[in-house]
Amino acid sequence: MTITDVIKTRRNIKFFNPQPISESDLISWLETASYAPNHRLNEPWELLFVGPETRAKLNHKTDFGSAPVIIAVLSKPGATSFERDENVMAVSCFVQNFLIAAHEAGVGVYWASLGASAHNREILDVPQDYDVIGVFAIGYPAEVPTAKPRTSITSKITYLS
Ligand SMILES: Cc1cc2nc3c(=O)[nH]c(=O)nc-3n(C[C@H](O)[C@H](O)[C@H](O)COP(=O)(O)O)c2cc1C
């Protein structure tokens, strides 16, 4: 697959096969993700590998589609709100890299935003000044949804003089 194919065929996966994910593969996709752009090379991402007890407490409606692996991705605080925003931007780039690295290997990811709620932040033991970018369920897809069509990009362009 070309990088264009990988980007265009990646989907948010909601149901997974029980087949386990190798931890070394997972680490290699996260390593790849860390080549994301990040200002002053501050690498503002931090990762929580969510174990079964914490996962059960999150009480997700489908238990994350039975995914074998759950991680949460955090963004470190900044000295200013500008830096904090930049950190969130860099971690979003990190996440996209991770999604496409996993997809290239045939592995799907479900992006869930539930980790941002006060209750779930407490369950995940997230420090007060960190942002939760998402909780990610990772595994081999049991179902791949069809792509939702995107708006023509030309309708998003404004030409400035
Ligand atoms: C910041 C962010 C939060 C998201 N949170 C959720 C979520 O809580 N639940 C969910 O089903 N999908 C969530 N998604 C995934 C989107 O719903 C999904 O990417 C979108 O429907 C487009 O589908 P695709 O990724 O398969 O192209 C989230 C995506 C982003 C970028």
The ligand as a Gaussian input file, in Angstrom:
#p B3LYP/6-31G(d) Opt

LIG

0 1
 C      -10.756000      13.780000      18.894000
 C      -11.542000      12.588000      18.419000
 C      -12.405000      11.965000      19.297000
 C      -13.153000      10.862000      18.884000
 N      -13.984000      10.244000      19.778000
 C      -14.729000       9.201000      19.374000
 C      -15.596000       8.558000      20.293000
 O      -15.683000       8.900000      21.469000
 N      -16.339000       7.527000      19.830000
 C      -16.284000       7.112000      18.525000
 O      -17.006000       6.192000      18.156000
 N      -15.431000       7.681000      17.633000
 C      -14.659000       8.724000      18.036000
 N      -13.781000       9.298000      17.156000
 C      -13.621000       8.720000      15.824000
 C      -14.484000       9.417000      14.796000
 O      -15.837000       9.234000      15.108000
 C      -14.145000       8.866000      13.409000
 O      -12.799000       9.131000      13.126000
 C      -15.055000       9.471000      12.344000
 O      -16.369000       8.958000      12.449000
 C      -14.549000       9.203000      10.929000
 O      -14.469000       7.807000      10.710000
 P      -13.108000       7.139000      10.190000
 O      -12.068000       7.442000      11.234000
 O      -13.435000       5.690000      10.080000
 O      -12.799000       7.757000       8.865000
 C      -13.022000      10.384000      17.547000
 C      -12.133000      11.019000      16.670000
 C      -11.402000      12.099000      17.107000
 C      -10.428000      12.759000      16.138000

